[in-house]
Amino acid sequence: MILRRNCKETAALLLAREDRKLGLEEKLALRLHLAACDACPLFAKQVLTLRSAFTQWRHQADSGEAAAPTPPGDQP
């Protein structure tokens, strides 16, 4: 069981957890690295922000709302 991960491996795990459920070893390795690293928690927050933005975009697209606001001057 290898729990020590470098930043590159941790970034891969952060992205992988968006697509699949991580195993116990991967979850532990991720937690340990995030607790010890200054940069990776910031990347994790960015990944969560992107997930939230895409979820909102999908919801907006599914509800039939306009994807972009009408530019000024194009309004009747």
mmJSON file of the N, C-alpha and C atoms, coordinates in Angstrom:
{"data_MODEL":{"atom_site":{
"group_PDB":["ATOM","ATOM","ATOM","ATOM","ATOM","ATOM","ATOM","ATOM","ATOM","ATOM","ATOM","ATOM","ATOM","ATOM","ATOM","ATOM","ATOM","ATOM","ATOM","ATOM","ATOM","ATOM","ATOM","ATOM","ATOM","ATOM","ATOM","ATOM","ATOM","ATOM","ATOM","ATOM","ATOM","ATOM","ATOM","ATOM","ATOM","ATOM","ATOM","ATOM","ATOM","ATOM","ATOM","ATOM","ATOM","ATOM","ATOM","ATOM","ATOM","ATOM","ATOM","ATOM","ATOM","ATOM","ATOM","ATOM","ATOM","ATOM","ATOM","ATOM","ATOM","ATOM","ATOM","ATOM","ATOM","ATOM","ATOM","ATOM","ATOM","ATOM","ATOM","ATOM","ATOM","ATOM","ATOM","ATOM","ATOM","ATOM","ATOM","ATOM","ATOM","ATOM","ATOM","ATOM","ATOM","ATOM","ATOM","ATOM","ATOM","ATOM","ATOM","ATOM","ATOM","ATOM","ATOM","ATOM","ATOM","ATOM","ATOM","ATOM","ATOM","ATOM","ATOM","ATOM","ATOM","ATOM","ATOM","ATOM","ATOM","ATOM","ATOM","ATOM","ATOM","ATOM","ATOM","ATOM","ATOM","ATOM","ATOM","ATOM","ATOM","ATOM","ATOM","ATOM","ATOM","ATOM","ATOM","ATOM","ATOM","ATOM","ATOM","ATOM","ATOM","ATOM","ATOM","ATOM","ATOM","ATOM","ATOM","ATOM","ATOM","ATOM","ATOM","ATOM","ATOM","ATOM","ATOM","ATOM","ATOM","ATOM","ATOM","ATOM","ATOM","ATOM","ATOM","ATOM","ATOM","ATOM","ATOM","ATOM","ATOM","ATOM","ATOM","ATOM","ATOM","ATOM","ATOM","ATOM","ATOM","ATOM","ATOM","ATOM","ATOM","ATOM","ATOM","ATOM","ATOM","ATOM","ATOM","ATOM","ATOM","ATOM","ATOM","ATOM","ATOM","ATOM","ATOM","ATOM","ATOM","ATOM","ATOM","ATOM","ATOM","ATOM","ATOM","ATOM","ATOM","ATOM","ATOM","ATOM","ATOM","ATOM","ATOM","ATOM","ATOM","ATOM","ATOM","ATOM","ATOM","ATOM","ATOM","ATOM","ATOM","ATOM","ATOM","ATOM","ATOM","ATOM","ATOM","ATOM","ATOM","ATOM","ATOM","ATOM","ATOM","ATOM","ATOM","ATOM"],
"id":[1,2,3,4,5,6,7,8,9,10,11,12,13,14,15,16,17,18,19,20,21,22,23,24,25,26,27,28,29,30,31,32,33,34,35,36,37,38,39,40,41,42,43,44,45,46,47,48,49,50,51,52,53,54,55,56,57,58,59,60,61,62,63,64,65,66,67,68,69,70,71,72,73,74,75,76,77,78,79,80,81,82,83,84,85,86,87,88,89,90,91,92,93,94,95,96,97,98,99,100,101,102,103,104,105,106,107,108,109,110,111,112,113,114,115,116,117,118,119,120,121,122,123,124,125,126,127,128,129,130,131,132,133,134,135,136,137,138,139,140,141,142,143,144,145,146,147,148,149,150,151,152,153,154,155,156,157,158,159,160,161,162,163,164,165,166,167,168,169,170,171,172,173,174,175,176,177,178,179,180,181,182,183,184,185,186,187,188,189,190,191,192,193,194,195,196,197,198,199,200,201,202,203,204,205,206,207,208,209,210,211,212,213,214,215,216,217,218,219,220,221,222,223,224,225,226,227,228],
"type_symbol":["N","C","C","N","C","C","N","C","C","N","C","C","N","C","C","N","C","C","N","C","C","N","C","C","N","C","C","N","C","C","N","C","C","N","C","C","N","C","C","N","C","C","N","C","C","N","C","C","N","C","C","N","C","C","N","C","C","N","C","C","N","C","C","N","C","C","N","C","C","N","C","C","N","C","C","N","C","C","N","C","C","N","C","C","N","C","C","N","C","C","N","C","C","N","C","C","N","C","C","N","C","C","N","C","C","N","C","C","N","C","C","N","C","C","N","C","C","N","C","C","N","C","C","N","C","C","N","C","C","N","C","C","N","C","C","N","C","C","N","C","C","N","C","C","N","C","C","N","C","C","N","C","C","N","C","C","N","C","C","N","C","C","N","C","C","N","C","C","N","C","C","N","C","C","N","C","C","N","C","C","N","C","C","N","C","C","N","C","C","N","C","C","N","C","C","N","C","C","N","C","C","N","C","C","N","C","C","N","C","C","N","C","C","N","C","C","N","C","C","N","C","C","N","C","C","N","C","C"],
"label_atom_id":["N","CA","C","N","CA","C","N","CA","C","N","CA","C","N","CA","C","N","CA","C","N","CA","C","N","CA","C","N","CA","C","N","CA","C","N","CA","C","N","CA","C","N","CA","C","N","CA","C","N","CA","C","N","CA","C","N","CA","C","N","CA","C","N","CA","C","N","CA","C","N","CA","C","N","CA","C","N","CA","C","N","CA","C","N","CA","C","N","CA","C","N","CA","C","N","CA","C","N","CA","C","N","CA","C","N","CA","C","N","CA","C","N","CA","C","N","CA","C","N","CA","C","N","CA","C","N","CA","C","N","CA","C","N","CA","C","N","CA","C","N","CA","C","N","CA","C","N","CA","C","N","CA","C","N","CA","C","N","CA","C","N","CA","C","N","CA","C","N","CA","C","N","CA","C","N","CA","C","N","CA","C","N","CA","C","N","CA","C","N","CA","C","N","CA","C","N","CA","C","N","CA","C","N","CA","C","N","CA","C","N","CA","C","N","CA","C","N","CA","C","N","CA","C","N","CA","C","N","CA","C","N","CA","C","N","CA","C","N","CA","C","N","CA","C","N","CA","C","N","CA","C","N","CA","C","N","CA","C","N","CA","C","N","CA","C"],
"label_alt_id":[null,null,null,null,null,null,null,null,null,null,null,null,null,null,null,null,null,null,null,null,null,null,null,null,null,null,null,null,null,null,null,null,null,null,null,null,null,null,null,null,null,null,null,null,null,null,null,null,null,null,null,null,null,null,null,null,null,null,null,null,null,null,null,null,null,null,null,null,null,null,null,null,null,null,null,null,null,null,null,null,null,null,null,null,null,null,null,null,null,null,null,null,null,null,null,null,null,null,null,null,null,null,null,null,null,null,null,null,null,null,null,null,null,null,null,null,null,null,null,null,null,null,null,null,null,null,null,null,null,null,null,null,null,null,null,null,null,null,null,null,null,null,null,null,null,null,null,null,null,null,null,null,null,null,null,null,null,null,null,null,null,null,null,null,null,null,null,null,null,null,null,null,null,null,null,null,null,null,null,null,null,null,null,null,null,null,null,null,null,null,null,null,null,null,null,null,null,null,null,null,null,null,null,null,null,null,null,null,null,null,null,null,null,null,null,null,null,null,null,null,null,null,null,null,null,null,null,null],
"label_comp_id":["MET","MET","MET","ILE","ILE","ILE","LEU","LEU","LEU","ARG","ARG","ARG","ARG","ARG","ARG","ASN","ASN","ASN","CYS","CYS","CYS","LYS","LYS","LYS","GLU","GLU","GLU","THR","THR","THR","ALA","ALA","ALA","ALA","ALA","ALA","LEU","LEU","LEU","LEU","LEU","LEU","LEU","LEU","LEU","ALA","ALA","ALA","ARG","ARG","ARG","GLU","GLU","GLU","ASP","ASP","ASP","ARG","ARG","ARG","LYS","LYS","LYS","LEU","LEU","LEU","GLY","GLY","GLY","LEU","LEU","LEU","GLU","GLU","GLU","GLU","GLU","GLU","LYS","LYS","LYS","LEU","LEU","LEU","ALA","ALA","ALA","LEU","LEU","LEU","ARG","ARG","ARG","LEU","LEU","LEU","HIS","HIS","HIS","LEU","LEU","LEU","ALA","ALA","ALA","ALA","ALA","ALA","CYS","CYS","CYS","ASP","ASP","ASP","ALA","ALA","ALA","CYS","CYS","CYS","PRO","PRO","PRO","LEU","LEU","LEU","PHE","PHE","PHE","ALA","ALA","ALA","LYS","LYS","LYS","GLN","GLN","GLN","VAL","VAL","VAL","LEU","LEU","LEU","THR","THR","THR","LEU","LEU","LEU","ARG","ARG","ARG","SER","SER","SER","ALA","ALA","ALA","PHE","PHE","PHE","THR","THR","THR","GLN","GLN","GLN","TRP","TRP","TRP","ARG","ARG","ARG","HIS","HIS","HIS","GLN","GLN","GLN","ALA","ALA","ALA","ASP","ASP","ASP","SER","SER","SER","GLY","GLY","GLY","GLU","GLU","GLU","ALA","ALA","ALA","ALA","ALA","ALA","ALA","ALA","ALA","PRO","PRO","PRO","THR","THR","THR","PRO","PRO","PRO","PRO","PRO","PRO","GLY","GLY","GLY","ASP","ASP","ASP","GLN","GLN","GLN","PRO","PRO","PRO"],
"label_asym_id":["A","A","A","A","A","A","A","A","A","A","A","A","A","A","A","A","A","A","A","A","A","A","A","A","A","A","A","A","A","A","A","A","A","A","A","A","A","A","A","A","A","A","A","A","A","A","A","A","A","A","A","A","A","A","A","A","A","A","A","A","A","A","A","A","A","A","A","A","A","A","A","A","A","A","A","A","A","A","A","A","A","A","A","A","A","A","A","A","A","A","A","A","A","A","A","A","A","A","A","A","A","A","A","A","A","A","A","A","A","A","A","A","A","A","A","A","A","A","A","A","A","A","A","A","A","A","A","A","A","A","A","A","A","A","A","A","A","A","A","A","A","A","A","A","A","A","A","A","A","A","A","A","A","A","A","A","A","A","A","A","A","A","A","A","A","A","A","A","A","A","A","A","A","A","A","A","A","A","A","A","A","A","A","A","A","A","A","A","A","A","A","A","A","A","A","A","A","A","A","A","A","A","A","A","A","A","A","A","A","A","A","A","A","A","A","A","A","A","A","A","A","A","A","A","A","A","A","A"],
"label_entity_id":["1","1","1","1","1","1","1","1","1","1","1","1","1","1","1","1","1","1","1","1","1","1","1","1","1","1","1","1","1","1","1","1","1","1","1","1","1","1","1","1","1","1","1","1","1","1","1","1","1","1","1","1","1","1","1","1","1","1","1","1","1","1","1","1","1","1","1","1","1","1","1","1","1","1","1","1","1","1","1","1","1","1","1","1","1","1","1","1","1","1","1","1","1","1","1","1","1","1","1","1","1","1","1","1","1","1","1","1","1","1","1","1","1","1","1","1","1","1","1","1","1","1","1","1","1","1","1","1","1","1","1","1","1","1","1","1","1","1","1","1","1","1","1","1","1","1","1","1","1","1","1","1","1","1","1","1","1","1","1","1","1","1","1","1","1","1","1","1","1","1","1","1","1","1","1","1","1","1","1","1","1","1","1","1","1","1","1","1","1","1","1","1","1","1","1","1","1","1","1","1","1","1","1","1","1","1","1","1","1","1","1","1","1","1","1","1","1","1","1","1","1","1","1","1","1","1","1","1"],
"label_seq_id":[1,1,1,2,2,2,3,3,3,4,4,4,5,5,5,6,6,6,7,7,7,8,8,8,9,9,9,10,10,10,11,11,11,12,12,12,13,13,13,14,14,14,15,15,15,16,16,16,17,17,17,18,18,18,19,19,19,20,20,20,21,21,21,22,22,22,23,23,23,24,24,24,25,25,25,26,26,26,27,27,27,28,28,28,29,29,29,30,30,30,31,31,31,32,32,32,33,33,33,34,34,34,35,35,35,36,36,36,37,37,37,38,38,38,39,39,39,40,40,40,41,41,41,42,42,42,43,43,43,44,44,44,45,45,45,46,46,46,47,47,47,48,48,48,49,49,49,50,50,50,51,51,51,52,52,52,53,53,53,54,54,54,55,55,55,56,56,56,57,57,57,58,58,58,59,59,59,60,60,60,61,61,61,62,62,62,63,63,63,64,64,64,65,65,65,66,66,66,67,67,67,68,68,68,69,69,69,70,70,70,71,71,71,72,72,72,73,73,73,74,74,74,75,75,75,76,76,76],
"pdbx_PDB_ins_code":[null,null,null,null,null,null,null,null,null,null,null,null,null,null,null,null,null,null,null,null,null,null,null,null,null,null,null,null,null,null,null,null,null,null,null,null,null,null,null,null,null,null,null,null,null,null,null,null,null,null,null,null,null,null,null,null,null,null,null,null,null,null,null,null,null,null,null,null,null,null,null,null,null,null,null,null,null,null,null,null,null,null,null,null,null,null,null,null,null,null,null,null,null,null,null,null,null,null,null,null,null,null,null,null,null,null,null,null,null,null,null,null,null,null,null,null,null,null,null,null,null,null,null,null,null,null,null,null,null,null,null,null,null,null,null,null,null,null,null,null,null,null,null,null,null,null,null,null,null,null,null,null,null,null,null,null,null,null,null,null,null,null,null,null,null,null,null,null,null,null,null,null,null,null,null,null,null,null,null,null,null,null,null,null,null,null,null,null,null,null,null,null,null,null,null,null,null,null,null,null,null,null,null,null,null,null,null,null,null,null,null,null,null,null,null,null,null,null,null,null,null,null,null,null,null,null,null,null],
"Cartn_x":[0.85,0.0,0.899,0.789,1.595,0.69,0.924,0.094,0.745,2.052,2.734,2.556,2.008,1.805,2.438,2.948,3.462,2.305,2.574,1.518,0.893,1.701,1.178,0.202,0.573,-0.3,-1.564,-1.419,-2.567,-3.533,-3.0,-3.854,-4.626,-3.974,-4.644,-5.777,-5.55,-6.6,-7.766,-7.459,-8.519,-9.396,-8.793,-9.562,-10.287,-9.646,-10.262,-11.515,-11.526,-12.7,-13.918,-13.712,-14.845,-15.545,-14.802,-15.33,-15.69,-15.061,-15.292,-15.121,-15.563,-15.4,-13.99,-13.276,-11.919,-11.948,-10.926,-10.78,-10.244,-10.261,-9.825,-8.382,-7.493,-6.087,-5.935,-6.663,-6.59,-7.139,-8.237,-8.815,-7.849,-7.217,-6.256,-5.044,-4.527,-3.37,-3.721,-4.921,-5.367,-5.467,-6.083,-6.212,-4.867,-3.965,-2.637,-1.892,-1.941,-1.222,-1.852,-3.179,-3.847,-3.559,-3.359,-3.051,-1.629,-0.731,0.671,1.102,0.298,0.694,-0.056,0.623,-0.019,-0.755,-0.227,-0.782,-1.963,-1.913,-2.943,-4.345,-4.498,-5.852,-6.45,-5.608,-6.091,-6.579,-5.847,-6.267,-7.572,-7.691,-8.927,-10.115,-9.907,-10.975,-11.34,-10.35,-10.608,-11.416,-11.097,-11.836,-13.297,-13.527,-14.896,-15.638,-14.949,-15.56,-15.967,-15.095,-15.425,-16.621,-16.648,-17.775,-19.073,-19.056,-20.241,-20.672,-19.713,-20.027,-20.637,-20.068,-20.612,-21.993,-22.215,-23.534,-24.569,-24.221,-25.137,-25.382,-24.353,-24.486,-25.401,-25.194,-26.045,-27.498,-27.723,-29.078,-29.722,-28.961,-29.469,-29.782,-28.901,-29.104,-30.308,-30.486,-31.608,-32.935,-32.931,-34.178,-34.607,-33.756,-34.114,-33.858,-33.189,-32.864,-31.789,-31.707,-30.683,-29.31,-28.41,-27.059,-26.224,-26.514,-25.743,-26.698,-26.377,-27.238,-27.222,-28.309,-28.406,-27.519,-26.669,-25.792,-26.605,-26.114,-26.816,-26.987,-28.132,-28.412,-29.177,-29.164,-29.909,-31.288,-31.628,-32.917,-33.953,-35.197,-36.237,-36.626],
"Cartn_y":[-1.175,0.0,1.242,2.026,3.241,4.445,5.143,6.288,7.608,7.599,8.842,9.099,10.257,10.645,12.01,12.236,13.56,14.415,15.667,16.58,16.139,15.625,15.185,14.017,13.065,11.922,12.358,13.317,13.829,14.56,15.35,16.036,15.016,13.933,12.883,12.259,12.058,11.512,12.486,13.774,14.777,14.778,14.625,14.571,13.234,12.164,10.836,10.728,11.4,11.286,11.997,12.776,13.373,12.329,11.305,10.306,8.982,8.701,7.405,7.532,6.506,6.456,5.953,6.679,6.278,5.145,4.3,3.226,3.773,2.943,3.346,3.846,3.126,3.528,4.889,5.082,6.357,7.507,7.264,8.295,8.693,7.695,7.978,8.738,8.306,8.984,10.43,10.642,11.983,12.861,12.34,13.106,13.461,12.483,12.735,13.808,13.719,14.705,16.092,16.167,17.467,18.127,17.306,17.848,18.408,17.873,18.266,19.278,19.467,20.293,21.623,22.685,23.996,24.212,23.686,23.969,23.069,21.813,20.869,21.172,21.646,22.024,23.151,24.047,25.106,24.515,23.536,22.866,22.103,21.469,20.745,21.71,22.894,23.899,24.346,24.489,24.864,23.788,22.529,21.426,21.463,21.707,21.791,22.984,24.103,25.281,24.983,24.298,23.932,22.983,22.01,21.081,21.843,22.774,23.565,24.402,25.025,25.854,25.007,23.831,22.972,22.447,22.159,21.709,22.807,24.027,25.152,25.361,25.253,25.437,24.363,23.099,22.016,22.245,22.671,22.928,24.038,25.064,26.19,25.733,24.953,24.468,23.521,22.68,21.746,22.449,23.575,24.28,25.155,25.276,26.041,27.524,27.955,29.368,29.75,31.031,31.51,31.216,30.774,30.433,31.673,32.767,33.992,35.174,36.193,37.353,38.084,38.762,39.524,40.763,41.017,42.179,43.474,44.509,45.783,46.293,46.901,47.424,46.449,45.155,44.151,43.92,44.624,44.453,45.326,44.85,45.636,46.87],
"Cartn_z":[0.0,0.0,0.0,-1.069,-1.198,-0.953,0.158,0.495,0.127,-0.109,-0.469,-1.954,-2.265,-3.655,-3.869,-5.063,-5.387,-5.924,-6.233,-6.673,-8.001,-8.901,-10.193,-10.012,-9.169,-8.898,-8.155,-7.259,-6.514,-7.433,-8.356,-9.328,-10.163,-10.538,-11.3,-10.486,-9.188,-8.325,-8.182,-8.056,-7.941,-9.182,-10.342,-11.578,-11.729,-11.301,-11.406,-10.541,-9.396,-8.525,-9.105,-10.15,-10.859,-11.735,-12.151,-13.07,-12.405,-11.288,-10.642,-9.136,-8.435,-6.988,-6.682,-5.824,-5.474,-4.466,-4.536,-3.568,-2.244,-1.233,0.102,0.101,-0.551,-0.6,-1.286,-2.368,-3.086,-2.236,-1.535,-0.668,0.445,1.054,2.123,1.599,0.465,-0.134,-0.469,-0.986,-1.334,-0.092,0.952,2.208,2.807,2.835,3.41,2.629,1.315,0.51,0.657,0.625,0.743,2.092,3.123,4.449,4.519,3.695,3.768,2.709,1.673,0.537,0.561,0.132,0.067,-1.26,-2.348,-3.674,-4.036,-3.708,-4.155,-3.62,-2.381,-1.949,-2.794,-3.287,-4.177,-5.494,-6.01,-7.238,-7.005,-5.849,-5.517,-5.5,-4.96,-4.924,-6.339,-7.204,-8.589,-9.312,-9.054,-9.674,-9.218,-7.927,-7.419,-8.012,-8.194,-8.811,-10.246,-10.981,-12.361,-12.403,-11.482,-11.437,-11.206,-10.275,-9.969,-11.173,-11.84,-13.009,-14.121,-14.381,-15.424,-15.059,-13.789,-13.341,-13.566,-13.213,-13.435,-14.927,-15.728,-17.166,-17.762,-17.326,-17.813,-17.422,-16.18,-15.703,-16.528,-16.806,-17.588,-19.018,-19.607,-20.971,-21.031,-20.019,-19.986,-19.783,-19.072,-18.797,-19.972,-20.988,-22.17,-22.051,-21.001,-20.853,-21.857,-22.143,-23.066,-22.505,-23.378,-22.941,-22.656,-23.33,-23.131,-23.107,-22.343,-22.32,-23.655,-23.966,-25.202,-25.093,-26.084,-26.023,-26.026,-25.364,-25.367,-26.791,-27.047,-28.384,-29.247,-28.892,-29.655,-29.066,-28.012,-27.375,-28.061,-28.204,-28.876,-28.111],
"occupancy":[1.0,1.0,1.0,1.0,1.0,1.0,1.0,1.0,1.0,1.0,1.0,1.0,1.0,1.0,1.0,1.0,1.0,1.0,1.0,1.0,1.0,1.0,1.0,1.0,1.0,1.0,1.0,1.0,1.0,1.0,1.0,1.0,1.0,1.0,1.0,1.0,1.0,1.0,1.0,1.0,1.0,1.0,1.0,1.0,1.0,1.0,1.0,1.0,1.0,1.0,1.0,1.0,1.0,1.0,1.0,1.0,1.0,1.0,1.0,1.0,1.0,1.0,1.0,1.0,1.0,1.0,1.0,1.0,1.0,1.0,1.0,1.0,1.0,1.0,1.0,1.0,1.0,1.0,1.0,1.0,1.0,1.0,1.0,1.0,1.0,1.0,1.0,1.0,1.0,1.0,1.0,1.0,1.0,1.0,1.0,1.0,1.0,1.0,1.0,1.0,1.0,1.0,1.0,1.0,1.0,1.0,1.0,1.0,1.0,1.0,1.0,1.0,1.0,1.0,1.0,1.0,1.0,1.0,1.0,1.0,1.0,1.0,1.0,1.0,1.0,1.0,1.0,1.0,1.0,1.0,1.0,1.0,1.0,1.0,1.0,1.0,1.0,1.0,1.0,1.0,1.0,1.0,1.0,1.0,1.0,1.0,1.0,1.0,1.0,1.0,1.0,1.0,1.0,1.0,1.0,1.0,1.0,1.0,1.0,1.0,1.0,1.0,1.0,1.0,1.0,1.0,1.0,1.0,1.0,1.0,1.0,1.0,1.0,1.0,1.0,1.0,1.0,1.0,1.0,1.0,1.0,1.0,1.0,1.0,1.0,1.0,1.0,1.0,1.0,1.0,1.0,1.0,1.0,1.0,1.0,1.0,1.0,1.0,1.0,1.0,1.0,1.0,1.0,1.0,1.0,1.0,1.0,1.0,1.0,1.0,1.0,1.0,1.0,1.0,1.0,1.0,1.0,1.0,1.0,1.0,1.0,1.0,1.0,1.0,1.0,1.0,1.0,1.0],
"B_iso_or_equiv":[0.0,0.0,0.0,0.0,0.0,0.0,0.0,0.0,0.0,0.0,0.0,0.0,0.0,0.0,0.0,0.0,0.0,0.0,0.0,0.0,0.0,0.0,0.0,0.0,0.0,0.0,0.0,0.0,0.0,0.0,0.0,0.0,0.0,0.0,0.0,0.0,0.0,0.0,0.0,0.0,0.0,0.0,0.0,0.0,0.0,0.0,0.0,0.0,0.0,0.0,0.0,0.0,0.0,0.0,0.0,0.0,0.0,0.0,0.0,0.0,0.0,0.0,0.0,0.0,0.0,0.0,0.0,0.0,0.0,0.0,0.0,0.0,0.0,0.0,0.0,0.0,0.0,0.0,0.0,0.0,0.0,0.0,0.0,0.0,0.0,0.0,0.0,0.0,0.0,0.0,0.0,0.0,0.0,0.0,0.0,0.0,0.0,0.0,0.0,0.0,0.0,0.0,0.0,0.0,0.0,0.0,0.0,0.0,0.0,0.0,0.0,0.0,0.0,0.0,0.0,0.0,0.0,0.0,0.0,0.0,0.0,0.0,0.0,0.0,0.0,0.0,0.0,0.0,0.0,0.0,0.0,0.0,0.0,0.0,0.0,0.0,0.0,0.0,0.0,0.0,0.0,0.0,0.0,0.0,0.0,0.0,0.0,0.0,0.0,0.0,0.0,0.0,0.0,0.0,0.0,0.0,0.0,0.0,0.0,0.0,0.0,0.0,0.0,0.0,0.0,0.0,0.0,0.0,0.0,0.0,0.0,0.0,0.0,0.0,0.0,0.0,0.0,0.0,0.0,0.0,0.0,0.0,0.0,0.0,0.0,0.0,0.0,0.0,0.0,0.0,0.0,0.0,0.0,0.0,0.0,0.0,0.0,0.0,0.0,0.0,0.0,0.0,0.0,0.0,0.0,0.0,0.0,0.0,0.0,0.0,0.0,0.0,0.0,0.0,0.0,0.0,0.0,0.0,0.0,0.0,0.0,0.0,0.0,0.0,0.0,0.0,0.0,0.0],
"pdbx_formal_charge":[null,null,null,null,null,null,null,null,null,null,null,null,null,null,null,null,null,null,null,null,null,null,null,null,null,null,null,null,null,null,null,null,null,null,null,null,null,null,null,null,null,null,null,null,null,null,null,null,null,null,null,null,null,null,null,null,null,null,null,null,null,null,null,null,null,null,null,null,null,null,null,null,null,null,null,null,null,null,null,null,null,null,null,null,null,null,null,null,null,null,null,null,null,null,null,null,null,null,null,null,null,null,null,null,null,null,null,null,null,null,null,null,null,null,null,null,null,null,null,null,null,null,null,null,null,null,null,null,null,null,null,null,null,null,null,null,null,null,null,null,null,null,null,null,null,null,null,null,null,null,null,null,null,null,null,null,null,null,null,null,null,null,null,null,null,null,null,null,null,null,null,null,null,null,null,null,null,null,null,null,null,null,null,null,null,null,null,null,null,null,null,null,null,null,null,null,null,null,null,null,null,null,null,null,null,null,null,null,null,null,null,null,null,null,null,null,null,null,null,null,null,null,null,null,null,null,null,null],
"auth_seq_id":[1,1,1,2,2,2,3,3,3,4,4,4,5,5,5,6,6,6,7,7,7,8,8,8,9,9,9,10,10,10,11,11,11,12,12,12,13,13,13,14,14,14,15,15,15,16,16,16,17,17,17,18,18,18,19,19,19,20,20,20,21,21,21,22,22,22,23,23,23,24,24,24,25,25,25,26,26,26,27,27,27,28,28,28,29,29,29,30,30,30,31,31,31,32,32,32,33,33,33,34,34,34,35,35,35,36,36,36,37,37,37,38,38,38,39,39,39,40,40,40,41,41,41,42,42,42,43,43,43,44,44,44,45,45,45,46,46,46,47,47,47,48,48,48,49,49,49,50,50,50,51,51,51,52,52,52,53,53,53,54,54,54,55,55,55,56,56,56,57,57,57,58,58,58,59,59,59,60,60,60,61,61,61,62,62,62,63,63,63,64,64,64,65,65,65,66,66,66,67,67,67,68,68,68,69,69,69,70,70,70,71,71,71,72,72,72,73,73,73,74,74,74,75,75,75,76,76,76],
"auth_comp_id":["MET","MET","MET","ILE","ILE","ILE","LEU","LEU","LEU","ARG","ARG","ARG","ARG","ARG","ARG","ASN","ASN","ASN","CYS","CYS","CYS","LYS","LYS","LYS","GLU","GLU","GLU","THR","THR","THR","ALA","ALA","ALA","ALA","ALA","ALA","LEU","LEU","LEU","LEU","LEU","LEU","LEU","LEU","LEU","ALA","ALA","ALA","ARG","ARG","ARG","GLU","GLU","GLU","ASP","ASP","ASP","ARG","ARG","ARG","LYS","LYS","LYS","LEU","LEU","LEU","GLY","GLY","GLY","LEU","LEU","LEU","GLU","GLU","GLU","GLU","GLU","GLU","LYS","LYS","LYS","LEU","LEU","LEU","ALA","ALA","ALA","LEU","LEU","LEU","ARG","ARG","ARG","LEU","LEU","LEU","HIS","HIS","HIS","LEU","LEU","LEU","ALA","ALA","ALA","ALA","ALA","ALA","CYS","CYS","CYS","ASP","ASP","ASP","ALA","ALA","ALA","CYS","CYS","CYS","PRO","PRO","PRO","LEU","LEU","LEU","PHE","PHE","PHE","ALA","ALA","ALA","LYS","LYS","LYS","GLN","GLN","GLN","VAL","VAL","VAL","LEU","LEU","LEU","THR","THR","THR","LEU","LEU","LEU","ARG","ARG","ARG","SER","SER","SER","ALA","ALA","ALA","PHE","PHE","PHE","THR","THR","THR","GLN","GLN","GLN","TRP","TRP","TRP","ARG","ARG","ARG","HIS","HIS","HIS","GLN","GLN","GLN","ALA","ALA","ALA","ASP","ASP","ASP","SER","SER","SER","GLY","GLY","GLY","GLU","GLU","GLU","ALA","ALA","ALA","ALA","ALA","ALA","ALA","ALA","ALA","PRO","PRO","PRO","THR","THR","THR","PRO","PRO","PRO","PRO","PRO","PRO","GLY","GLY","GLY","ASP","ASP","ASP","GLN","GLN","GLN","PRO","PRO","PRO"],
"auth_asym_id":["A","A","A","A","A","A","A","A","A","A","A","A","A","A","A","A","A","A","A","A","A","A","A","A","A","A","A","A","A","A","A","A","A","A","A","A","A","A","A","A","A","A","A","A","A","A","A","A","A","A","A","A","A","A","A","A","A","A","A","A","A","A","A","A","A","A","A","A","A","A","A","A","A","A","A","A","A","A","A","A","A","A","A","A","A","A","A","A","A","A","A","A","A","A","A","A","A","A","A","A","A","A","A","A","A","A","A","A","A","A","A","A","A","A","A","A","A","A","A","A","A","A","A","A","A","A","A","A","A","A","A","A","A","A","A","A","A","A","A","A","A","A","A","A","A","A","A","A","A","A","A","A","A","A","A","A","A","A","A","A","A","A","A","A","A","A","A","A","A","A","A","A","A","A","A","A","A","A","A","A","A","A","A","A","A","A","A","A","A","A","A","A","A","A","A","A","A","A","A","A","A","A","A","A","A","A","A","A","A","A","A","A","A","A","A","A","A","A","A","A","A","A","A","A","A","A","A","A"],
"auth_atom_id":["N","CA","C","N","CA","C","N","CA","C","N","CA","C","N","CA","C","N","CA","C","N","CA","C","N","CA","C","N","CA","C","N","CA","C","N","CA","C","N","CA","C","N","CA","C","N","CA","C","N","CA","C","N","CA","C","N","CA","C","N","CA","C","N","CA","C","N","CA","C","N","CA","C","N","CA","C","N","CA","C","N","CA","C","N","CA","C","N","CA","C","N","CA","C","N","CA","C","N","CA","C","N","CA","C","N","CA","C","N","CA","C","N","CA","C","N","CA","C","N","CA","C","N","CA","C","N","CA","C","N","CA","C","N","CA","C","N","CA","C","N","CA","C","N","CA","C","N","CA","C","N","CA","C","N","CA","C","N","CA","C","N","CA","C","N","CA","C","N","CA","C","N","CA","C","N","CA","C","N","CA","C","N","CA","C","N","CA","C","N","CA","C","N","CA","C","N","CA","C","N","CA","C","N","CA","C","N","CA","C","N","CA","C","N","CA","C","N","CA","C","N","CA","C","N","CA","C","N","CA","C","N","CA","C","N","CA","C","N","CA","C","N","CA","C","N","CA","C","N","CA","C","N","CA","C","N","CA","C","N","CA","C","N","CA","C"],
"pdbx_PDB_model_num":[1,1,1,1,1,1,1,1,1,1,1,1,1,1,1,1,1,1,1,1,1,1,1,1,1,1,1,1,1,1,1,1,1,1,1,1,1,1,1,1,1,1,1,1,1,1,1,1,1,1,1,1,1,1,1,1,1,1,1,1,1,1,1,1,1,1,1,1,1,1,1,1,1,1,1,1,1,1,1,1,1,1,1,1,1,1,1,1,1,1,1,1,1,1,1,1,1,1,1,1,1,1,1,1,1,1,1,1,1,1,1,1,1,1,1,1,1,1,1,1,1,1,1,1,1,1,1,1,1,1,1,1,1,1,1,1,1,1,1,1,1,1,1,1,1,1,1,1,1,1,1,1,1,1,1,1,1,1,1,1,1,1,1,1,1,1,1,1,1,1,1,1,1,1,1,1,1,1,1,1,1,1,1,1,1,1,1,1,1,1,1,1,1,1,1,1,1,1,1,1,1,1,1,1,1,1,1,1,1,1,1,1,1,1,1,1,1,1,1,1,1,1,1,1,1,1,1,1]
}}}
